[in-house]
């Protein structure tokens, strides 16, 4: 137990350790926000309904492989990933507020589009951990 009026974690601890965590992030990633609004009329050429909201580097780890048997002819295959992104990029740009869930944001990393399913927060933050899912069912290469 610490003494009264003392700090367990020294001031600016997160700032001093930020280069350590960002040094492990080596994969470029792009965050997309998909519009839930109807398309404009007439639809402009090349309109996709999504916009790039952030570009940075990240660390990608596969969590588990879930194969769920279904009574249909095609099995489902879902992969879960942990994507760690810096709270502040090496260029000094802060990570925007992300959306998670069914209408959440997407991150493109290593040629795959992952859906952000949940966001983990913590104190003394210098990175943000994102639970992401890659649904491999019925995807064409």
Number of C-alpha atoms within 10 A of each C-alpha: 4 7 7 6 6 8 9 9 9 8 9 9 11 15 12 10 11 18 13 10 15 21 12 12 17 12 13 13 22 16 22 20 18 16 14 9 7 7 12 9 6 6 9 9 6 6 10 11 13 13 12 13 17 17 16 20 20 24 20 19 10 12 14 11 11 12 11 9 11 9 6 7 7 10 13 15 15 15 16 19 21 19 23 21 23 23 18 18 19 14 7 8 13 13 17 11 7 17 16 17 13 9 14 16 22 26 23 15 18 11 7 11 18 22 26 25 19 17 16 10 11 9 6 11 13 20 21 17 18 22 18 26 21 15 16 12 11 10 6 5 3
